[in-house]
Amino acid sequence: MRHATLRQLKVFETVARRLSFSRAAEELHLSQPAVSTQVKQLEDHAGLPLFEQLGKRIFLTPAGREMLRHSRAIISQFSEAEESMALLKGISGGTLNVSVISAGDYFFPHLLAEFDRRHADIKFHLDVNNRQELLQKLSENLTDLAVMARPPLNMDVVAEPFAPHPYVIVARPDHPLARQVRIPRSELLHYPFITRELGSDTWNSMQDVFGEELCKFRIALEIRSTETIKQAVMAGMGIAFLSAYNINLELQVGNLVILDVENFPAMMNWYVVHRKDKHLPPVAQAFKGFLLEQGSQLIETFTRFKVPPPALGRRGKTAKIADKK
């Protein structure tokens, strides 16, 4: 094992975590042959197979499980060393390691760009994950900060809201409900819905909003991609419950409309989350402060969605797109 490299350990850990060479390659931005080569070289150093294939799936061997335990310990020690060096450097020259839930990828790069303009020589490591992947990164201390809509209740984390997260019901412009006002929520039961997959943040938020009514909805499709949901709605396959921050372009060009449903927008929050025992490097501390102080205003500017006052939200008034500056 003396000739094994940190790169090989990181590639192996990713494959072991995802139990897929192709998904690991996608996460690492490498080709699948490159991932396979790194794992094969580590197996040669170990002198034992680390994975076994049963059917189309791969599993860790006993040697693989032991290697995974040591790999994570070594990777963690290197991360701690990097954080110690970052402390000496301060914000400038540091690396911001942050993960965001997939619903946030429509505005989050704008926040990073604005933060970058205010601080010199910062490097960014950004992961866009589904909820399960993001929680796993938090659990395994693989990210400094996580940006999400629903903080975990069963993890020892610090979670602070930094921006509102409005959800709306969208349809194509010629939908029968498109020109109606103060639509009763019960009216939605008569139309097919296109939703995110069970367990996603959007699905869980939809469940919070509709409660027991959700089981009465006509779910036509469950789709893992917000972009595909929007295309399906535009194709006339149904209506959808989506984050208001995900539909700016479609509203501008007139491909989607927000339905004026009672008690909508449904208001949630965006949270910045980190492990309670995490010693945040200066750049992460600075970015957290940036989100808490200015995140809400900047998101509204980037997405051009003006969040209505609470009283309007309770009466079901449709939120409007803010005018261009």
C-alpha positions as CSV (number, residue, x, y, z in Angstrom):
1,M,0.0,0.0,0.0
2,R,3.0,2.3,0.3
3,H,2.6,3.4,-3.3
4,A,-1.2,4.2,-3.2
5,T,-2.1,7.8,-3.8
6,L,-4.6,10.2,-2.3
7,R,-6.2,10.5,-5.7
8,Q,-6.8,6.7,-5.8
9,L,-8.3,6.8,-2.4
10,K,-10.7,9.6,-3.2
11,V,-11.8,7.9,-6.4
12,F,-12.3,4.6,-4.6
13,E,-14.3,6.3,-1.8
14,T,-16.6,7.9,-4.4
15,V,-17.2,4.6,-6.2
16,A,-17.8,2.9,-2.8
17,R,-20.2,5.6,-1.7
18,R,-22.2,5.6,-5.0
19,L,-21.7,1.9,-5.7
20,S,-21.5,2.9,-9.3
21,F,-18.5,3.6,-11.5
22,S,-20.6,5.7,-13.9
23,R,-22.1,7.9,-11.2
24,A,-18.7,8.3,-9.5
25,A,-17.2,9.4,-12.8
26,E,-20.0,12.0,-13.2
27,E,-19.4,13.3,-9.7
28,L,-15.7,13.5,-10.1
29,H,-15.9,14.9,-13.6
30,L,-13.8,12.1,-15.0
31,S,-14.3,9.5,-17.7
32,Q,-15.5,6.1,-16.5
33,P,-12.3,4.4,-17.8
34,A,-10.2,6.8,-15.8
35,V,-12.2,5.9,-12.6
36,S,-11.8,2.2,-13.3
37,T,-8.1,2.6,-13.8
38,Q,-7.6,4.4,-10.5
39,V,-9.6,1.7,-8.6
40,K,-7.7,-1.1,-10.4
41,Q,-4.4,0.5,-9.4
42,L,-5.5,0.7,-5.8
43,E,-6.6,-3.0,-5.9
44,D,-3.1,-3.9,-7.3
45,H,-1.5,-2.0,-4.4
46,A,-3.8,-3.8,-1.9
47,G,-3.4,-7.2,-3.5
48,L,-7.1,-7.9,-3.1
49,P,-10.3,-7.1,-5.0
50,L,-12.2,-4.2,-3.5
51,F,-15.5,-4.7,-5.4
52,E,-17.5,-7.7,-6.7
53,Q,-20.2,-7.6,-9.3
54,L,-23.5,-9.5,-8.9
55,G,-25.6,-9.1,-11.9
56,K,-25.5,-5.4,-12.9
57,R,-24.7,-4.1,-9.5
58,I,-21.4,-3.8,-7.6
59,F,-20.8,-4.4,-3.9
60,L,-17.8,-3.9,-1.6
61,T,-15.8,-7.0,-0.7
62,P,-14.7,-7.4,2.9
63,A,-11.3,-5.9,1.8
64,G,-13.3,-3.1,0.2
65,R,-15.2,-2.3,3.4
66,E,-11.9,-2.2,5.4
67,M,-10.3,0.0,2.7
68,L,-13.2,2.4,2.8
69,R,-12.9,2.9,6.5
70,H,-9.2,3.7,6.2
71,S,-9.7,5.8,3.1
72,R,-12.2,8.0,4.8
73,A,-9.9,8.5,7.8
74,I,-7.0,9.5,5.5
75,I,-9.1,11.8,3.4
76,S,-10.5,13.4,6.6
77,Q,-7.0,14.0,7.9
78,F,-5.9,15.7,4.6
79,S,-9.0,17.9,4.8
80,E,-8.1,18.9,8.3
81,A,-4.6,19.8,7.2
82,E,-6.0,21.9,4.4
83,E,-8.4,23.6,6.8
84,S,-5.4,24.4,9.1
85,M,-3.5,25.9,6.2
86,A,-6.6,27.9,5.2
87,L,-6.8,29.3,8.7
88,L,-3.3,30.7,8.3
89,K,-4.2,32.1,4.9
90,G,-7.5,33.7,6.0
91,I,-10.3,34.2,3.4
92,S,-7.9,35.1,0.6
93,G,-6.5,32.0,-1.0
94,G,-9.0,29.7,0.8
95,T,-11.3,27.1,-0.8
96,L,-15.0,27.3,-0.2
97,N,-16.4,23.7,-0.1
98,V,-20.2,24.0,-0.4
99,S,-23.0,21.7,-1.5
100,V,-26.5,22.8,-2.6
101,I,-29.7,20.9,-3.1
102,S,-30.7,20.6,-6.8
103,A,-33.5,23.1,-6.5
104,G,-31.0,25.8,-5.6
105,D,-28.8,25.5,-8.7
106,Y,-30.9,28.1,-10.5
107,F,-29.7,31.0,-8.3
108,F,-26.8,29.6,-6.3
109,P,-24.0,30.3,-8.9
110,H,-25.0,33.9,-8.8
111,L,-24.4,34.0,-5.1
112,L,-21.0,32.5,-5.5
113,A,-20.1,34.9,-8.3
114,E,-21.1,37.9,-6.1
115,F,-19.1,36.5,-3.2
116,D,-16.1,36.0,-5.5
117,R,-16.3,39.6,-6.7
118,R,-15.9,40.8,-3.0
119,H,-13.0,38.5,-2.1
120,A,-9.8,37.9,-4.0
121,D,-8.2,34.5,-4.8
122,I,-10.9,32.2,-3.6
123,K,-11.3,28.8,-5.0
124,F,-14.7,27.1,-5.1
125,H,-15.7,23.5,-4.8
126,L,-19.5,23.2,-5.5
127,D,-21.6,20.1,-5.5
128,V,-25.2,20.0,-6.6
129,N,-26.9,17.0,-5.0
130,N,-30.3,15.5,-4.3
131,R,-31.4,15.5,-0.7
132,Q,-30.1,12.0,0.1
133,E,-26.6,12.8,-1.4
134,L,-26.4,16.1,0.4
135,L,-27.3,14.5,3.8
136,Q,-24.7,11.9,3.2
137,K,-22.0,14.5,2.6
138,L,-23.0,16.2,5.8
139,S,-22.9,13.0,7.7
140,E,-19.5,12.0,6.4
141,N,-18.0,15.5,6.8
142,L,-17.4,15.8,3.0
143,T,-18.7,19.4,2.8
144,D,-18.2,22.5,4.9
145,L,-21.6,24.1,4.2
146,A,-24.8,22.7,2.8
147,V,-27.6,24.9,1.4
148,M,-31.0,23.3,1.5
149,A,-34.7,23.8,2.1
150,R,-35.3,21.2,4.8
151,P,-32.6,20.8,7.5
152,P,-32.3,17.2,8.8
153,L,-34.0,16.6,12.2
154,N,-31.9,13.5,13.1
155,M,-28.4,15.0,12.7
156,D,-26.4,17.3,15.1
157,V,-26.2,20.3,12.8
158,V,-26.5,24.1,12.9
159,A,-29.2,25.3,10.5
160,E,-29.9,29.0,10.0
161,P,-32.5,30.4,7.6
162,F,-31.2,33.0,5.2
163,A,-33.9,33.5,2.6
164,P,-37.5,32.8,1.9
165,H,-38.3,29.9,-0.4
166,P,-41.7,30.4,-2.1
167,Y,-43.4,27.5,-3.8
168,V,-46.1,28.1,-6.5
169,I,-48.4,26.1,-8.8
170,V,-47.5,26.5,-12.4
171,A,-49.3,25.6,-15.7
172,R,-49.1,26.4,-19.3
173,P,-50.7,29.7,-20.4
174,D,-53.7,28.0,-22.0
175,H,-54.6,25.8,-19.0
176,P,-58.3,26.1,-17.9
177,L,-57.1,27.5,-14.5
178,A,-54.7,30.1,-16.0
179,R,-57.2,33.0,-16.0
180,Q,-59.0,32.2,-12.8
181,V,-58.4,34.0,-9.6
182,R,-58.4,32.8,-6.0
183,I,-58.6,29.2,-7.1
184,P,-59.7,26.9,-4.2
185,R,-57.1,24.3,-3.4
186,S,-59.7,21.6,-3.9
187,E,-60.0,22.6,-7.5
188,L,-56.5,21.3,-8.1
189,L,-57.7,17.7,-7.4
190,H,-59.4,17.7,-10.9
191,Y,-56.1,18.1,-12.8
192,P,-53.1,15.8,-13.3
193,F,-50.0,16.8,-11.4
194,I,-46.3,16.3,-12.4
195,T,-44.1,16.1,-9.3
196,R,-40.6,15.5,-8.1
197,E,-39.7,12.0,-6.9
198,L,-40.8,10.7,-3.5
199,G,-38.2,11.8,-0.8
200,S,-37.0,14.9,-2.7
201,D,-37.1,18.3,-0.9
202,T,-39.8,19.5,-3.3
203,W,-42.0,16.4,-2.7
204,N,-41.6,16.8,1.1
205,S,-42.5,20.5,0.9
206,M,-45.5,19.6,-1.2
207,Q,-46.5,17.1,1.4
208,D,-46.1,19.7,4.2
209,V,-48.3,22.2,2.2
210,F,-51.1,19.8,1.3
211,G,-51.0,17.3,4.1
212,E,-53.6,14.5,3.8
213,E,-55.0,16.1,0.7
214,L,-51.9,15.0,-1.2
215,C,-53.1,11.4,-1.5
216,K,-56.1,12.6,-3.4
217,F,-54.0,14.3,-6.1
218,R,-53.9,12.8,-9.6
219,I,-50.1,12.2,-9.9
220,A,-49.5,11.7,-13.6
221,L,-45.7,11.6,-13.5
222,E,-42.9,11.6,-10.9
223,I,-39.7,13.0,-12.4
224,R,-36.2,13.5,-10.8
225,S,-35.5,16.6,-12.9
226,T,-37.0,20.1,-12.4
227,E,-36.2,21.0,-16.0
228,T,-38.0,17.9,-17.3
229,I,-41.0,18.8,-15.1
230,K,-41.2,22.3,-16.6
231,Q,-41.0,20.8,-20.1
232,A,-43.8,18.4,-19.3
233,V,-46.0,21.2,-18.0
234,M,-45.3,23.2,-21.1
235,A,-46.3,20.2,-23.2
236,G,-49.7,20.2,-21.5
237,M,-49.2,17.0,-19.4
238,G,-50.3,18.6,-16.2
239,I,-49.6,21.2,-13.6
240,A,-46.7,21.3,-11.0
241,F,-45.7,22.4,-7.6
242,L,-42.3,24.1,-8.0
243,S,-40.0,26.6,-6.4
244,A,-40.8,30.1,-7.6
245,Y,-37.0,30.6,-8.0
246,N,-36.8,27.9,-10.7
247,I,-39.2,29.4,-13.3
248,N,-37.9,32.9,-14.0
249,L,-37.0,32.4,-17.6
250,E,-40.2,30.5,-18.5
251,L,-42.3,33.2,-16.9
252,Q,-40.5,35.9,-18.8
253,V,-41.0,34.3,-22.2
254,G,-44.6,33.3,-21.4
255,N,-44.2,29.5,-21.5
256,L,-45.5,29.1,-17.9
257,V,-47.9,31.0,-15.7
258,I,-48.3,31.0,-11.9
259,L,-51.8,29.9,-10.9
260,D,-53.6,32.2,-8.4
261,V,-54.3,29.4,-5.8
262,E,-55.6,30.2,-2.3
263,N,-52.8,30.3,0.3
264,F,-50.1,30.5,-2.3
265,P,-47.2,31.1,-2.6
266,A,-46.5,28.5,0.0
267,M,-43.6,30.0,2.1
268,M,-40.7,27.9,3.2
269,N,-37.0,28.9,3.9
270,W,-33.6,28.4,2.5
271,Y,-31.1,27.3,5.2
272,V,-27.3,27.2,5.4
273,V,-26.4,24.1,7.4
274,H,-23.2,22.7,8.8
275,R,-22.3,20.0,11.4
276,K,-22.3,21.4,14.9
277,D,-18.8,20.0,15.6
278,K,-17.5,21.4,12.3
279,H,-14.6,23.9,12.6
280,L,-15.4,26.1,9.7
281,P,-12.5,27.6,7.9
282,P,-12.5,31.4,7.5
283,V,-13.8,31.4,3.9
284,A,-16.7,29.2,5.0
285,Q,-17.4,31.5,8.0
286,A,-17.3,34.5,5.7
287,F,-19.6,32.9,3.1
288,K,-22.1,31.9,5.8
289,G,-22.2,35.5,7.1
290,F,-22.6,36.7,3.5
291,L,-25.7,34.5,3.0
292,L,-27.3,35.5,6.3
293,E,-26.8,39.2,5.7
294,Q,-27.4,39.5,2.0
295,G,-28.6,36.2,0.6
296,S,-32.3,37.0,0.6
297,Q,-32.0,40.3,-1.2
298,L,-29.6,38.9,-3.8
299,I,-31.7,35.9,-4.6
300,E,-34.7,38.2,-5.2
301,T,-32.6,40.3,-7.5
302,F,-31.2,37.3,-9.4
303,T,-34.5,35.5,-9.8
304,R,-36.6,38.6,-10.2
305,F,-39.3,37.0,-8.1
306,K,-40.8,39.4,-5.5
307,V,-41.9,37.6,-2.4
308,P,-45.4,39.0,-1.4
309,P,-46.0,40.2,2.2
310,P,-47.3,37.5,4.5
311,A,-50.9,38.9,4.4
312,L,-51.0,38.7,0.7
313,G,-49.6,35.1,0.8
314,R,-52.4,34.1,3.2
315,R,-55.1,35.5,0.9
316,G,-53.6,33.6,-2.1
317,K,-52.5,36.6,-4.2
318,T,-50.3,35.6,-7.0
319,A,-46.7,36.8,-6.6
320,K,-45.3,38.9,-9.4
321,I,-42.0,39.0,-11.2
322,A,-40.1,42.1,-10.1
323,D,-39.4,44.7,-12.7
324,K,-36.0,44.9,-14.3
325,K,-33.7,47.4,-12.6
